[in-house]
Amino acid sequence: MRSIFVVLALVSVSFARAGEDQKVAQYVLCKHERTVRTIRITPEKGGAQDCQVMYSKSGVDDIVGQSRSLSSCQSILKNIQENLEAAKWSCRRIESAKVSYSDEMVAR
């Protein structure tokens, strides 16, 4: 049941969080058989160029990198994507996505 929820959440690419939405600079969805992983760049609060790279595995988000430069975050994302593709994962870039979180999702 949990895996179905995770896939549905990733397909819709949105979660609700007390009115706090974050615009995604770049979002990549990777699949291997029935497993889905995501890599995304999100802006950090603070500076206009600050960003972080989030990697989702088994429904759990981890910050795998952060930088003051968007190009550095893009390099991190590209490196992870290339590693997954080398391991026979199929990845595609999602052009327009909006990701936000719910306090309920964070608590799980």
VOGU-3710 file (C-alpha; in Angstrom, 3 decimals, decimal comma):
1> mrsifvvlal> 0,000/0,000/0,000  2,816/2,404/0,877  4,545/1,872/-2,484  1,305/2,690/-4,306  1,021/5,921/-2,323  4,622/6,861/-3,107  4,171/6,244/-6,841  0,923/8,220/-6,898  2,560/11,054/-5,000  5,493/11,113/-7,414
11> vsvsfarage> 3,239/11,040/-10,458  1,224/13,983/-9,243  4,468/15,706/-8,202  2,784/17,699/-5,493  2,174/17,470/-1,807  0,397/19,988/0,416  2,199/21,916/3,114  0,509/24,655/5,052  0,623/27,023/2,099  4,375/26,790/1,627
21> dqkvaqyvlc> 5,155/25,893/-2,001  8,610/25,696/-3,515  9,261/26,103/-7,204  11,539/23,403/-8,560  14,523/24,449/-10,666  14,957/20,957/-12,082  13,265/17,599/-11,489  14,278/14,152/-12,761  12,180/10,990/-12,388  13,999/7,651/-12,674
31> khertvrtir> 12,426/4,190/-12,878  13,761/0,645/-12,754  11,137/-2,069/-12,973  8,590/-0,979/-10,314  10,969/1,202/-8,323  10,908/4,986/-8,666  13,513/7,490/-7,516  13,616/11,240/-7,963  16,310/13,881/-8,019  15,399/17,538/-7,758
41> itpekggaqd> 16,899/20,938/-7,198  15,055/23,265/-4,866  15,884/26,816/-3,900  16,965/27,383/-0,328  15,680/30,259/1,700  18,342/32,883/2,016  19,939/33,868/-1,261  18,653/34,015/-4,800  21,294/31,519/-6,002  21,255/29,158/-2,997
51> cqvmysksgv> 19,984/25,672/-3,841  19,922/22,116/-2,581  19,719/18,756/-4,338  17,159/16,289/-2,989  17,265/12,550/-3,757  14,219/10,407/-3,032  14,716/6,675/-2,476  11,994/4,390/-1,076  9,836/7,439/-0,440  12,447/9,124/1,754
61> ddivgqsrsl> 13,989/12,457/0,725  17,636/13,131/1,515  19,621/16,279/0,875  22,595/15,046/-1,157  24,125/18,421/-1,948  23,778/22,147/-1,625  25,486/25,144/-3,111  25,345/28,883/-3,621  25,487/28,208/-7,365  22,646/26,706/-9,416
71> sscqsilkni> 25,195/25,296/-11,871  26,854/23,336/-9,036  23,487/21,879/-8,005  22,837/20,966/-11,646  26,206/19,157/-11,779  25,304/17,134/-8,679  21,917/16,203/-10,184  23,504/15,254/-13,508  26,108/13,060/-11,777  23,432/11,146/-9,837
81> qenleaakws> 21,297/10,767/-12,976  24,252/9,419/-14,980  25,059/6,923/-12,213  21,463/5,659/-12,197  21,353/5,412/-15,994  24,636/3,472/-15,983  22,895/1,011/-13,648  20,087/0,542/-16,221  17,605/3,023/-14,706  15,410/4,980/-17,111
91> crriesakvs> 15,399/8,689/-16,260  13,493/11,604/-17,698  13,388/15,256/-16,886  10,077/16,684/-15,742  9,818/20,140/-17,279  7,180/21,717/-15,097  6,659/20,538/-11,568  5,777/22,070/-8,267  6,821/20,313/-5,083  5,622/21,141/-1,616
101> ysdemvar> 5,351/19,096/1,550  2,776/18,352/4,209  3,592/18,208/7,873  1,775/14,861/7,833  4,201/13,469/5,212  7,230/14,733/7,153  5,984/13,034/10,338  5,909/9,588/8,676
//
